[in-house]
Every structure is written in C-alpha cells, then in structure tokens.
Amino acid sequence: MIFAIIPVIEIAILIKVGSYIGAANTIIIVIATAVIGALLVKMEGVNVMFQIRSKISQGVLPGAELIEGAMVLVAGALLVTPGFSTDLVGFLLVFPLTRKFIRKLIIRFIERRYFSIWTIGRKS
C-alpha cells in the first residue's frame, strides 16, 4: 500500500514545485540531491563500517551500529529516488545527529515490542 501511495505523493509534489520554479530547475534539484545524497551515503557508510569493525575487534556486538548501517542503506535508496519527501527522509537518515536520534526511537520501539511479546508469552 505504501509503495503505491509514495510515488503519487512524490509526483504531486514534483508537479507543484515545477509549477513554481520551472521544470528545468526542478529536474536540476532532483539530480543534485541524488548526487549529493549518494556522496553522503558513501561517506557515512564507510564511517559506519569502520565503527562496526571497531566494535567487532573489541569483542563487542555492534547492535546500534548495525541499525545505523541499515538506516544509511535505506537513506541511499531514498536519496536516489526522485522526489522531495523521500529526499527529506533520506537526508534525515544520513546525517549522524538525526540518525542517532531516529536510531534511539527505533531501539525504543523494538524494546517495547519485544518486551511486550516476551511478557505475554511468560504469562501463559
């Protein structure tokens, strides 16, 4: 369902922005965000891989780093997808400060879900 809704939203936003700033400018912005996004994803991907290797060499499980790696991967997919809302989410996932905040939200969600399922299973 979401894979059908997102392209429709993106097309509507692209048409609206294109009507204000022109089709050529809109295309230039979309291409520029894809190129800049790809470069940022590459840099952040290397950083996250370094952190993962560092944790493994210390004998520590790189749980948070693996989540961040997945977030960078998703950011890459979103940033090369034409559109403004996917670019916004992609940039939020690629920048370390916002990525760490979102990671904490994801971990909190997983913990609540896991512990609620574990608690239910223990009661029966």
N, C-alpha and C positions, 0 to 999 in steps of 0.2 A: 504494500500500500504506500509506504513512504517513498519507495523508488518511483512511483508514478506521480506523486504529488510534488516532490522536489523539482523535477525538470519543468513542470508547469509554472511553479513559482519563479524559478530562475528565468524562464522565457519572459514572463510578465515583467519582472524587474528590468531585464535587459532592454525590452521594448520601451519601458517608461524612461529609463536613463538615456537610451538612444534618442528619444524624442526631445530630451532637454539638451544634451551635449553633442548630439550627432552620432551617426552610425560609426563613422571612422574613429572618432575619439573613444567610443565605447569599445570597439574592437581592439584599439591600442591598449586601453586599460586592462582588458581581459588577458591579452597576450603578456603584458608587462607583469601582471600579478602571477601568471603561471610561471614565467621565467624567474622572477624574484622568489616566489614560493619554492620552486624546485631547488634553487641555490640554498635557501634557508633550511629546507628539509635535509639536504645533503650535509650541511654543516652540523645541524642538530643530531642527525642520525649518527654521524661519526662520534660526536660527543657522548651520546647515549651508549653507543657500543663500547667506547672507552670505559665508561662508568660500569657497564655490565662486566667487562673483562676484569676490571679492578676488583670488584666485589667477589667474583669467582676466584681470583687469585688469592684473596684474603680468606677464602673458605666460607664466605657469606652468601646466602641465597639472594639474588638480585631482584626481589619481587617488585619493588617500586620502580626500579629501572626497566624491568620488562614491560610494565604497564606504560611507562613513558615511551618506550620503544614502539609499542603498539599505537600509541597516540600520535607519534611522529609519522608512522606509516599511514595512518588514517588522514593526517594533515596533508601528506603528499598527494593522496588520492583526491582530496577535496580541492587542493590548490591548483591542480592541473585540470579540474573540471570547470568548464566555462560557467561563470556566474558570480554574483556579488555575495549572496548569502553563504554559499559554500566556501568562498574565499575568506569571509569573515570568520567562520568557524575554523577553517584551516589555519589561519594566522593565529587564532587563539590557542590552538593545539601545538603550534610550532614554537611559540615564544616560551622560554623556560619559566618565566614568572607565572603566566597564566596557566601553562601546562601543569605546574606543580599544584596550583590551586584546584584545577579540574581533577588531577590525579587524586587529591585528598577526598574530593566529593565521590569519585568512583570507588575508592577504597572503603569509604564510609557506607556507600550503598551496598557493596559486596558483603561487608561485615554484617550489616543489618539483615540482609537477605540470608546469608549463611547461618548466622546465629539463630534467626527465627526458624529456619528449617530444622536446624540441629535441635533446638529446644522442643519443637513439635515432635520430632522423632523420638526424643528421650522420654516424653510424657506418655507415649503409647506403649 
